[in-house]
Amino acid sequence: MGAASLTLVIASAALGARGFSDPGDDANAAPDVTSVEISEDPPGTVGIELVIANYAALPANSWFNLWFDVDANQETGDDAGDEALVRYLSSGTTELYTWNGSQYLAGSTAGIGAAFTGGTLTVSIPRTSIKAVGSFGLLAVASRGQQVADEELVASDFVPDSGRSAFAGTGTQTFPDAVGDQDAAPDLTAVRVSDARSGWITFSIRTSNYAVLPEASAIVASIDADSNPRTGESGTELQLSLAAGEITLERWNGGQFVPDDLPTRARHRNAGNVVEIDLHVSELGNSSRFRFSLLSADVNTAIQSVVAVDIAPDDFTFWRYALANKPALKLNATRLFAAPKRPRAGKPFAVNLAVTRSDTGRAITSGTVTCRVLAAEKPVAAKGRVVRGAGRCAFVVPRSAKGKALRGTITVRAGGESAATDFAYVVR
């Protein structure tokens, strides 16, 4: 836990906090190429060396694509001007493809050598294999795939970032690339949740691979505010998103997530590999417990696509958190209904008021019910009690009240709080 997070917890005087962990290095970071060296020794054999900063051994489902503009002419070849592709897979397999004017065809890899050791990929390619006679252009792309449900996300690092590195065919040429510019989602490794008496809930999220989040990354907290998997979208009623330095809150409206009414009581901070997101308990409907999960993403802004994610917990479930500082209890009257629907003179009648608790979001299970009932402005004796999550006032309608007004107030009390509703009917 970072110093900023620790200071916040102490200053807020929260009575409780809870930590959650997620495995590291599962953020689909592409191999980070820091330099590409091209040489030709002996003549007729092109040597290529790629230095990788973040992997001594290649992770599974990663690969390198070496694209060759063999005639250094972007007007020929495929849409990008290339005519040959040499691919090296993390399994150690090498593949060759050449452009025939309309498509790439697999070719023989005889004479091509490739190996990845100690963070360096070394490849030797006969010029005849890629049909390169003189100067050529090279684009090196290091990639890693990540399976998320039915979709595969691909994170990459390109050298150069645009165009092709030109090789004149003599000597050795080195092309540097920035460290840390590869696609990679923020790697979520630990989360600490705490709450303060002021009502603020703090999510302290450790991102091991980023001291400060890049502009093209995002963190999304999915919150099950009522701890009920049958409500919201697969249990989620709130989505709290931090992207490009801005925080937004969306609510499930029964069919989709829509922006929260402003002002949203949420804020954030980011320093020292820790992202802190604060959400006020009032945004949860004053619930005293909730479930949550986190997702981080890296977005390739050039193609407007997510290329890497980290999900916590990894099994697509939720972590649970109960507030140490419980919000003040409120009773919410949700529905007034009668049985039967209309009162009849001389017959039993009951007025019901459904009530839920703000601390649990669920219907009341106990409490007291006070009934004030008047028929033709004369008091009527009624019995009050809690039945199946509702306060009930039950009584017999006086025979003399036919055609007259029946009105009153039902009051439900629980946990030191109350909810009351007036009612009025005409007796049949």
C-alpha positions as CSV (number, residue, x, y, z in Angstrom):
1,M,0.0,0.0,0.0
2,G,1.4,3.4,-1.1
3,A,2.1,6.2,1.4
4,A,-0.7,8.4,-0.1
5,S,-3.2,5.6,0.5
6,L,-2.0,5.0,4.0
7,T,-2.3,8.7,4.9
8,L,-5.8,8.7,3.6
9,V,-6.9,5.8,5.7
10,I,-5.4,7.2,8.9
11,A,-6.9,10.7,8.3
12,S,-10.3,9.4,7.5
13,A,-10.5,7.4,10.7
14,A,-12.1,4.5,9.0
15,L,-12.9,1.7,11.4
16,G,-12.3,-1.1,8.9
17,A,-10.6,-1.9,5.6
18,R,-10.1,-5.0,3.5
19,G,-7.5,-6.0,1.0
20,F,-8.0,-8.1,-2.2
21,S,-5.2,-9.6,-4.4
22,D,-4.9,-10.4,-8.1
23,P,-2.1,-12.3,-9.8
24,G,0.6,-10.0,-11.4
25,D,1.8,-10.1,-15.0
26,D,-1.7,-11.0,-16.4
27,A,-2.2,-7.6,-18.1
28,N,-1.4,-8.9,-21.6
29,A,1.7,-6.8,-22.0
30,A,3.2,-7.1,-25.5
31,P,6.9,-7.8,-25.8
32,D,8.5,-4.3,-25.5
33,V,11.0,-3.9,-28.3
34,T,13.7,-1.4,-27.4
35,S,16.0,-1.7,-30.5
36,V,16.1,-3.4,-33.9
37,E,19.5,-4.0,-35.5
38,I,19.8,-5.0,-39.2
39,S,23.0,-6.3,-40.7
40,E,24.2,-8.3,-43.7
41,D,27.1,-10.7,-42.9
42,P,27.9,-12.7,-44.9
43,P,26.6,-11.0,-48.0
44,G,23.2,-12.4,-49.1
45,T,22.0,-13.2,-45.6
46,V,20.1,-10.5,-43.6
47,G,20.6,-10.6,-39.9
48,I,18.0,-9.0,-37.6
49,E,18.3,-8.7,-33.8
50,L,15.4,-7.4,-31.7
51,V,16.1,-6.5,-28.0
52,I,13.1,-7.0,-25.6
53,A,13.0,-5.1,-22.3
54,N,10.3,-6.9,-20.4
55,Y,10.7,-10.7,-21.2
56,A,13.8,-12.9,-20.8
57,A,11.6,-15.8,-22.1
58,L,8.6,-15.2,-24.4
59,P,5.2,-15.8,-22.8
60,A,2.8,-18.2,-24.4
61,N,0.7,-16.9,-27.3
62,S,3.2,-14.2,-28.3
63,W,4.9,-13.7,-31.7
64,F,6.9,-11.4,-33.9
65,N,6.0,-10.3,-37.4
66,L,8.8,-9.0,-39.6
67,W,7.2,-7.2,-42.6
68,F,9.5,-6.5,-45.6
69,D,9.0,-3.9,-48.2
70,V,11.5,-5.8,-50.3
71,D,11.8,-3.1,-53.1
72,A,11.6,-0.1,-50.8
73,N,8.5,1.0,-52.8
74,Q,5.2,1.6,-51.0
75,E,3.3,1.6,-54.3
76,T,3.9,-2.1,-54.8
77,G,3.0,-5.2,-52.8
78,D,0.1,-5.3,-50.3
79,D,-1.9,-2.3,-49.1
80,A,1.0,-1.2,-46.8
81,G,3.7,-1.7,-49.6
82,D,5.1,-5.0,-48.1
83,E,5.9,-8.2,-50.1
84,A,7.2,-10.6,-47.5
85,L,6.5,-11.7,-43.9
86,V,8.6,-13.7,-41.6
87,R,6.9,-14.7,-38.4
88,Y,8.5,-16.2,-35.2
89,L,6.1,-17.8,-32.7
90,S,6.7,-18.3,-28.9
91,S,6.7,-22.0,-29.6
92,G,9.9,-21.6,-31.6
93,T,8.3,-22.1,-35.0
94,T,9.2,-19.9,-37.9
95,E,6.9,-19.1,-40.8
96,L,7.4,-17.4,-44.2
97,Y,4.8,-15.8,-46.4
98,T,5.4,-13.9,-49.7
99,W,3.0,-11.7,-51.7
100,N,2.0,-13.1,-55.2
101,G,0.2,-10.0,-56.3
102,S,-3.1,-10.7,-54.7
103,Q,-2.4,-12.6,-51.5
104,Y,0.2,-14.0,-49.2
105,L,1.3,-17.6,-49.8
106,A,3.2,-19.8,-47.3
107,G,6.8,-20.6,-48.4
108,S,9.7,-22.8,-47.4
109,T,11.6,-21.7,-44.3
110,A,14.7,-23.6,-45.4
111,G,17.8,-21.5,-44.6
112,I,15.9,-19.2,-42.2
113,G,17.2,-19.4,-38.6
114,A,15.5,-17.8,-35.5
115,A,15.9,-18.1,-31.8
116,F,14.8,-16.1,-28.7
117,T,17.2,-16.2,-25.8
118,G,17.8,-13.9,-22.8
119,G,15.4,-11.2,-24.1
120,T,16.8,-11.0,-27.6
121,L,15.3,-12.4,-30.9
122,T,17.9,-13.2,-33.5
123,V,16.8,-14.0,-37.0
124,S,18.9,-14.8,-40.2
125,I,17.1,-14.7,-43.5
126,P,18.6,-15.4,-47.0
127,R,17.7,-12.6,-49.3
128,T,16.5,-15.1,-51.8
129,S,13.8,-16.3,-49.4
130,I,12.2,-12.9,-49.3
131,K,13.2,-11.9,-52.9
132,A,15.0,-8.8,-51.7
133,V,17.8,-7.7,-54.1
134,G,18.8,-4.2,-52.9
135,S,17.5,-1.8,-50.3
136,F,14.4,-2.7,-48.4
137,G,12.2,-1.5,-45.6
138,L,11.4,-3.4,-42.4
139,L,8.5,-3.1,-39.9
140,A,9.0,-5.3,-36.7
141,V,5.8,-6.0,-34.7
142,A,5.9,-7.8,-31.4
143,S,2.5,-9.1,-30.3
144,R,0.8,-11.0,-27.6
145,G,-2.7,-12.5,-27.7
146,Q,-5.2,-12.6,-24.8
147,Q,-8.4,-14.7,-24.8
148,V,-11.3,-12.9,-23.1
149,A,-14.6,-14.9,-23.4
150,D,-15.1,-15.4,-27.2
151,E,-12.8,-12.7,-28.3
152,E,-9.0,-12.5,-28.6
153,L,-7.3,-9.2,-27.8
154,V,-3.9,-8.5,-29.4
155,A,-1.4,-6.2,-27.8
156,S,1.5,-5.0,-29.9
157,D,4.7,-2.9,-30.1
158,F,5.7,-1.5,-33.5
159,V,9.2,-0.5,-34.6
160,P,9.1,2.0,-36.1
161,D,5.9,3.5,-34.8
162,S,5.0,4.5,-38.4
163,G,6.5,3.7,-41.8
164,R,9.4,1.3,-42.3
165,S,13.1,1.2,-41.2
166,A,15.2,1.5,-44.3
167,F,18.2,-0.8,-44.8
168,A,20.6,0.1,-47.6
169,G,22.2,-3.3,-47.8
170,T,25.6,-2.6,-46.4
171,G,27.1,-2.6,-42.9
172,T,25.0,-2.6,-39.7
173,Q,22.1,-0.3,-38.9
174,T,20.4,0.1,-35.5
175,F,16.9,1.5,-35.0
176,P,16.1,2.4,-31.3
177,D,12.6,2.3,-29.9
178,A,11.2,3.9,-26.7
179,V,11.1,1.7,-23.6
180,G,7.6,1.1,-22.2
181,D,5.7,2.0,-25.4
182,Q,4.2,-1.4,-25.9
183,D,0.5,-2.2,-25.5
184,A,-0.3,-3.4,-22.0
185,A,-3.3,-3.0,-19.7
186,P,-2.6,-1.7,-16.2
187,D,-1.6,-4.8,-14.2
188,L,-3.9,-4.9,-11.2
189,T,-2.1,-6.7,-8.4
190,A,-3.8,-5.6,-5.2
191,V,-6.9,-3.6,-4.1
192,R,-7.6,-2.2,-0.7
193,V,-11.0,-0.9,0.2
194,S,-11.8,1.3,3.2
195,D,-14.6,3.6,4.3
196,A,-14.7,6.7,6.5
197,R,-17.3,8.3,8.8
198,S,-17.7,11.0,6.2
199,G,-19.3,8.5,3.9
200,W,-16.5,8.2,1.4
201,I,-15.5,4.7,0.2
202,T,-11.9,4.5,-1.1
203,F,-10.6,1.9,-3.6
204,S,-6.8,1.9,-3.6
205,I,-5.7,-0.1,-6.7
206,R,-2.1,-1.0,-7.2
207,T,-0.9,-1.1,-10.8
208,S,2.5,-2.7,-10.8
209,N,3.5,-1.7,-14.3
210,Y,2.4,1.9,-14.3
211,A,3.4,4.6,-11.8
212,V,0.8,6.8,-13.4
213,L,-1.8,5.6,-15.8
214,P,-1.2,6.4,-19.5
215,E,-3.8,8.4,-21.4
216,A,-4.8,5.4,-23.4
217,S,-5.7,3.2,-20.4
218,A,-8.8,2.9,-18.3
219,I,-9.9,1.3,-15.1
220,V,-13.6,0.3,-14.6
221,A,-15.2,-0.7,-11.3
222,S,-18.4,-2.7,-11.6
223,I,-20.5,-2.4,-8.4
224,D,-23.3,-4.6,-7.3
225,A,-24.9,-2.0,-4.9
226,D,-27.6,-4.3,-3.5
227,S,-25.4,-7.5,-3.3
228,N,-28.1,-9.2,-5.5
229,P,-26.9,-11.0,-8.6
230,R,-30.4,-11.0,-10.0
231,T,-30.6,-7.3,-10.4
232,G,-28.8,-4.9,-12.7
233,E,-26.8,-6.3,-15.6
234,S,-25.5,-9.6,-14.3
235,G,-25.6,-8.1,-10.8
236,T,-24.0,-4.7,-11.7
237,E,-26.0,-1.5,-11.1
238,L,-23.1,1.0,-11.2
239,Q,-20.1,1.4,-13.4
240,L,-17.3,3.7,-12.2
241,S,-14.8,4.5,-14.9
242,L,-11.5,6.3,-14.9
243,A,-10.1,7.1,-18.4
244,A,-7.9,9.9,-19.8
245,G,-7.8,11.5,-16.3
246,E,-11.6,11.8,-16.0
247,I,-13.9,9.8,-13.8
248,T,-17.5,9.0,-14.7
249,L,-20.4,7.1,-13.1
250,E,-23.1,5.2,-15.0
251,R,-26.2,3.5,-13.7
252,W,-28.2,0.6,-15.0
253,N,-31.7,1.7,-16.1
254,G,-33.1,-1.7,-16.8
255,G,-31.9,-1.9,-20.4
256,Q,-28.5,-0.1,-20.5
257,F,-26.0,1.9,-18.5
258,V,-26.7,5.7,-18.6
259,P,-24.7,8.6,-17.3
260,D,-25.4,9.5,-13.7
261,D,-27.2,12.8,-12.9
262,L,-24.6,15.5,-12.0
263,P,-23.0,16.2,-9.7
264,T,-21.5,12.8,-9.2
265,R,-19.8,12.3,-5.8
266,A,-16.7,10.5,-7.1
267,R,-13.1,11.6,-7.3
268,H,-9.6,10.1,-8.0
269,R,-5.9,10.4,-7.5
270,N,-3.0,8.6,-9.2
271,A,0.7,8.4,-8.1
272,G,3.4,5.9,-7.1
273,N,1.8,2.9,-8.8
274,V,-1.5,3.4,-6.9
275,V,-4.8,4.6,-8.3
276,E,-7.2,5.8,-5.6
277,I,-10.9,6.1,-6.5
278,D,-13.3,7.6,-4.0
279,L,-17.1,7.1,-4.2
280,H,-19.6,8.4,-1.7
281,V,-21.9,5.9,-0.1
282,S,-24.9,8.1,-1.1
283,E,-24.2,6.9,-4.7
284,L,-24.9,3.4,-3.6
285,G,-28.3,4.3,-2.2
286,N,-26.8,4.2,1.3
287,S,-26.3,0.5,1.1
288,S,-24.1,-1.0,3.9
289,R,-22.6,-3.7,1.8
290,F,-21.8,-4.3,-1.8
291,R,-19.9,-6.5,-4.3
292,F,-17.4,-5.2,-6.9
293,S,-15.0,-6.2,-9.6
294,L,-12.3,-4.4,-11.5
295,L,-11.2,-4.2,-15.2
296,S,-8.3,-2.4,-16.6
297,A,-7.8,-1.8,-20.3
298,D,-5.3,-0.5,-22.8
299,V,-6.9,1.1,-25.8
300,N,-5.2,1.5,-29.2
301,T,-6.4,5.0,-30.0
302,A,-5.3,4.7,-33.7
303,I,-7.8,1.9,-34.3
304,Q,-10.2,2.7,-31.4
305,S,-9.9,-0.8,-30.1
306,V,-9.2,-2.5,-26.7
307,V,-6.0,-4.5,-27.1
308,A,-5.3,-5.7,-23.6
309,V,-7.2,-6.1,-20.3
310,D,-6.7,-7.3,-16.8
311,I,-9.8,-8.5,-14.9
312,A,-9.9,-8.9,-11.1
313,P,-11.0,-11.3,-9.7
314,D,-9.7,-13.4,-12.6
315,D,-12.7,-15.8,-12.4
316,F,-15.2,-13.0,-13.4
317,T,-16.9,-13.0,-10.0
318,F,-17.2,-10.3,-7.4
319,W,-15.3,-9.4,-4.2
320,R,-17.5,-8.5,-1.2
321,Y,-17.2,-5.5,1.1
322,A,-19.2,-4.5,4.2
323,L,-18.9,-0.9,5.4
324,A,-17.3,-0.3,8.8
325,N,-19.1,3.0,9.1
326,K,-22.8,2.1,8.5
327,P,-24.9,4.8,6.8
328,A,-27.9,6.1,8.7
329,L,-30.9,3.8,8.4
330,K,-33.8,5.0,6.3
331,L,-37.1,3.3,5.7
332,N,-38.4,3.6,2.1
333,A,-42.2,3.2,1.4
334,T,-42.2,1.6,-2.0
335,R,-45.9,0.6,-2.6
336,L,-49.4,1.0,-1.1
337,F,-51.9,-1.7,-1.9
338,A,-55.1,-3.0,-0.5
339,A,-56.8,-6.4,-0.1
340,P,-59.4,-6.5,-1.6
341,K,-58.7,-3.7,-4.0
342,R,-61.8,-1.7,-2.7
343,P,-63.5,-1.7,0.7
344,R,-67.1,-3.1,1.1
345,A,-69.4,-2.3,3.9
346,G,-69.4,-5.0,6.6
347,K,-66.4,-6.8,5.1
348,P,-62.8,-7.3,6.2
349,F,-60.3,-4.9,4.6
350,A,-56.5,-4.5,4.8
351,V,-54.3,-1.6,3.8
352,N,-50.6,-2.6,3.1
353,L,-47.5,-0.5,2.8
354,A,-44.4,-2.2,1.4
355,V,-41.2,-0.9,3.1
356,T,-37.5,-1.5,2.4
357,R,-34.4,-0.7,4.5
358,S,-31.7,1.5,3.1
359,D,-28.9,-0.5,4.9
360,T,-29.8,-3.8,3.2
361,G,-31.9,-2.7,0.3
362,R,-34.3,-5.4,1.2
363,A,-37.8,-5.5,2.6
364,I,-38.4,-5.2,6.4
365,T,-38.8,-8.4,8.3
366,S,-39.9,-6.9,11.6
367,G,-41.2,-3.7,13.2
368,T,-44.4,-2.1,14.5
369,V,-47.4,-0.7,12.6
370,T,-49.6,2.1,13.8
371,C,-53.0,2.5,12.1
372,R,-55.3,5.6,12.0
373,V,-58.5,4.7,10.2
374,L,-61.7,6.9,9.8
375,A,-64.9,5.8,8.2
376,A,-67.4,8.7,7.6
377,E,-65.0,10.6,10.0
378,K,-65.5,8.1,12.8
379,P,-62.6,6.1,14.2
380,V,-62.4,2.4,13.3
381,A,-60.4,-0.1,15.3
382,A,-57.6,-1.7,13.3
383,K,-54.8,-4.2,14.0
384,G,-51.3,-3.4,12.7
385,R,-48.4,-5.8,12.1
386,V,-45.6,-6.6,9.6
387,V,-46.5,-9.2,7.0
388,R,-44.2,-10.3,4.2
389,G,-42.1,-7.1,4.0
390,A,-45.0,-4.7,4.4
391,G,-46.9,-3.0,7.2
392,R,-50.5,-4.1,7.4
393,C,-53.6,-2.4,8.9
394,A,-56.5,-4.9,9.0
395,F,-60.0,-4.1,10.1
396,V,-63.7,-4.6,9.3
397,V,-65.4,-1.8,7.4
398,P,-68.5,-0.6,9.4
399,R,-71.8,-1.5,7.7
400,S,-72.9,2.1,8.1
401,A,-70.0,3.4,6.0
402,K,-71.5,2.3,2.6
403,G,-71.0,5.1,0.1
404,K,-68.9,7.1,2.6
405,A,-65.2,8.0,2.7
406,L,-62.7,5.7,4.3
407,R,-59.4,7.3,5.0
408,G,-56.4,7.1,7.3
409,T,-52.7,6.8,7.8
410,I,-50.5,3.7,8.0
411,T,-47.1,4.2,9.9
412,V,-44.4,1.6,9.9
413,R,-41.5,1.8,12.4
414,A,-38.3,-0.3,12.4
415,G,-34.7,0.4,13.7
416,G,-35.7,3.7,15.2
417,E,-37.0,5.1,11.9
418,S,-40.5,5.3,10.4
419,A,-42.3,5.5,7.1
420,A,-45.9,6.7,6.7
421,T,-48.4,7.0,3.9
422,D,-52.0,8.3,3.8
423,F,-54.8,6.4,2.1
424,A,-58.4,7.2,1.0
425,Y,-61.2,5.0,-0.5
426,V,-64.9,5.2,-1.1
427,V,-66.8,2.3,0.6
428,R,-69.0,0.2,-1.7
